[in-house]
Amino acid sequence: MAIAAGIILAWPDTAASIPANWYRVAALNGRYLRGAAAAGATGGGASHAHDIDDHTHTQNAHTHSFQLKGLDGTCHVHRPETPGPLLPDCLPHTHDVIDVSNIAAINNDASMTLQMGSSDPEWWEVIWVQSNGQALLEQGIVGLWPESDLPSGWDWPANGRDRYLKGAGAGNGGGATGGNADHTHIADAHTHTQHQHRHTGTSQLGAPSAWNCYNPSPYMWDIPVVSHHHSTVTSPYKIGTNQDATVTVDAGSVLPSYMKLAAIQVSAAEPPGPPYGLIGAWIGPAAAIPPGWFACDGTGGTPDLTDRFVLGTDALGNVTNIGGSDSHGHTAQAHTHLQNGHHHDGAASLANAGTPRTRLAFGTSPASRLPLHGHSLDSSTTVPTNQNTVVTIQDETALPRYYSVVFVQWQGVAAVDMTRVRAADLWETVSYGSAASDQDKPLDLVDICGGYVRREHSVAVDIGAFGAARGSINQWNRGLIAAIIADAPGAVHIGLIDEERYHTKEEDILGTDYKQVCLEILPANALLVALILKDSGRWYQSCGEWDRDAEAFVFTDPPTECDTDPGGNFPDAADAAGCLRRTASGGLLFWMIDDAWTARLLRCDAVPEDASGTWLEVASIGPTYKQVSFDIAPGNAMLAAVLLKDDARWQQTCGEWNEAAGQFDLVDPPVECDTDPGGDFPDGYDVGGCLRRLPSAGLLLAAVDAFGIPRLWRCLSMPQGATGTWEEV
């Protein structure tokens, strides 16, 4: 089966080896795919950086040893007879300084810069390729898979495990691997400037060895030694210096938000059809997604890949797990800065540094007091220390280079191209027999491709005995949904046919004593409508909404008896199946056989979500019909029906919608079905048939012949005027 035009899958080999009818998507070169509701946006980058908060370091307190050295200034005694120069000299002296203060100097804030780091996670390089509408799933093509069991004809290559798929650069082929799940950044070296600081202390006692003051003869005095100290000694200011330091940045994850899916690769030499559930990409308008492909938005059984990348799963049991983040951060290891040593040499600021001498009377000895003087400061060198600090690195949105796509999942179609149709569109089940030996009837699913039949599989469904009650089957979510009537006690059973298995979802719903059931499903599986025939000959209607948590349809129970509008009486039914179809205008058409064996067509203008809709009769044909099945052309333009006459002959009719009259103008009487060329259409068996419209505007009829053999017929055109002929396929 060809892949619809525009669907994108991956090719992990050279550009020259891209299979026929697949074309490279240049816009996706070098890019990862990120899910979105609408395609076309780009973003991300090959690398990224982070901002870092400014920081500082608290210093530990430090001190120095000080000594007051030398003498700054001279001591003087004045001659009284003249105001001449001051003659006496004073000898220098020293003091040791005690109780020097501990000071914690202050560092200034500093900023840091991180170098760029890679935004690429671990990757497997592929060429993103797009179908032109005729492309097949050739050996080597890679798609995405949301199930733990691999489909037949597909492998799970090692290169796609625990890696993101990345588009190869322009002109390059696929197949390479690289990248890392974690990354780090290099931090540029930095330092901190400091505030100025100084220290204070108290000097010990000290004095010159003598004042040794003199004057030319005949005047000479000896001035007594004055022992003294300086109560406060203040050092000069000093600005310390820090050495450069670097910061070690811990590794951080670079995995953007993801859902894990299996990257699977076609291994079969014969191109398979797309397995149900296969996921590809779409970059056109969302409204133009091809039939059978559905946006992966979490509805209709699809995984929700909105705003997510796909990470190739590391284990098949982990598919659909989610994780990652579009932003990430890093931690940094604690760091500090070594300091350079410093000292505080220079002129000290002193308290009680003496007072000036006053003039002395002639012949008077000077008083014993401290002359005004100062000292210089001798300081030891100290190396202060800084405390450790952990810097804060800001989180950063760091996505790899991406292109927004609508991820789409293959779920089958109600209409494909002009030559292909899938099993779910083909037919409803034909069930018959009441003997115990009939309880394990196979449900044959047949794939019709270009006019030939290929039997895919037969499923033995052990549902218990069921008699001459007709079930109904329809496309649903991951395959087919079937409704059947158990022989005893006449209860409705709902089951799924999915990947060659039959799953009973609901049993004995809606009560008992039913004889026939018809169902129809609205788009996106939003609502299931069922009409069921009671053994009293009355038709009842019920609706069911899908409950995702319970994985079941929640029906209106008990069902509501069908009624007509205005005020009519919905006809009693014969023990014959009806046929229910959804119209393009959002309503329903129901064709049934009444108790007078007349085929009557009724319309409900709106889907009865609460099972309260009423019906209006729009056509009837008869009498003496035993079964009926019909289908509707797009836009309600044409209705085609087949009816089984009581003589076991199938007849066909069709009609266009008459808006003014509010009914279908049917060909009446119907025309007996015939084969082409000139064959004899087989007699029917009283078990009903099923008619389906082909996308090519033709019809398929599955019916059981008089020998109990299911036979499939095709009419190549919608039989306007009921003149179409049939061929067995």
C-alpha angles and dihedrals in degrees: 000000000000120000114243117260113270098023110134125213132159135266116197098192140068123316090238091059098053106133122252117281092019117107132194115252103224093192089064097052110129093003139116119222119247122190120242141159089245127027130229108063118121131196147132127078144232093255142014143187136208134229117239125208116243112257143182138195128240111232124224114237117262139182141193138218112248135193127186107229135195126343128284109205134003136266115238141198118192127223106237097212095059135023088228128140122312107254113183120092126210123218121237123251140179141227132203112226120225135183092036109184124250108233128191105206118213124244120211121236116267133197126223134207126215118207119234119281130200119270093197117110120201106302145187111211117228138164110245106227131190129209120238090208096269099065120122129206094263122190110283098029112134126215136165124261129197099193134087093226117069117232118245114274095024133103132202105231119211093229090065095054118107090352136107118235111245127189114246116243121263110291093010129112129229133251103079122119130205146123129093135254090222133037141175139201134234114237118217116236116263141174140195130238119221140225117246117259141178140191136231132208145154125257125230121236116289140161141176115264089247138340088233092189118177142178130190114279134307090035118063130146136184110218115206121245112263113211111206147151137209111242096206126031117185121192125220117266118267133188112214123211133224126212123237118269136186129215125227110225116209119231118266134195118264096189109128119212107298148172116214115237130163115256099219128188131208108251100168116102089215109066108247126212115257109282114238107267098027111149126214135154136263127199100179128088112307090233090060098056106138120257113275093026116098131193113257095236100129095265128109093021095302121133114250107246096162110139091000137113121216118248115195105244120247091211130023089230090063098060115135091021110139132211145124128089136242089226130042141176141203136224122223128215118245115267140179139188128244113230129221116238120257141181137198105230117160142071112342124220107234137194120214094016093165133269131264118268118249124220114275127222114252111277094013122126116235118257118254102253139126116270121220110273144142141208141218119236125239110200132190119232116252130187108213121205134227126219122240119266131193112214122218116237114201121233114252134200100237112171122168118244104291144173119213112237136170105244107218132196128212109236099155130261143260087210128020129162126322096275107035137072131167129229096257090063094049115078151329121248119273107210126183145151130067102210119111089246090063097060096096100057116165118237102218115210111198128191114213113202123171095332102313130098125231117186107221101184145317120232120209104217115198101201101141126255119328125181135200091328122125121222130199133230130192143166112277134171105294100012133317133342119210131197118195138169118236113225092234126061091359096244126160116247123194118202140165128229105207130161093344094311133105116221121191106219103171132013133191094005123165096018132279144284095070124146107185137018134195126183139187131185128214122226116291089016089277096146138006119210120199131187115195130188117226120213086247088071093252124126119225129193132213136170130209131199118205114251106205094195094051093034090223141100113257106216133199101255129223096033119238121244110247115249136180131237129262095030097297127144115252103233122257112249134232118227090274132113122257129211125230124197134176116233127222090244092062100260136100137253120204124189116192141164113243127213089269089057093248119142106233126187118209131185132209109194096208132031104260099234091178093036089250099113119127129220136228123199111237104170143001136190128187159336124252097035119140106185137016137188130173145168136201130233119231115290091016088277095140138013122204125190141178121207130192112225122214088252088065093252121133117228131188135213137171138186145186121234114260105206095187093052094037093229145086114265098223129195102253126217095033121236121245112250114250136182131239126265097025098297126145115254104227124251114259132240119230095252103090132247136233128237123200131180117236120223087239087066093255129111139244122205122192111193140157115239128219090275093056094254118139109232130186123215133185131206110196096213138030098267102239106189087018090268099124119124128217137225126195113244 
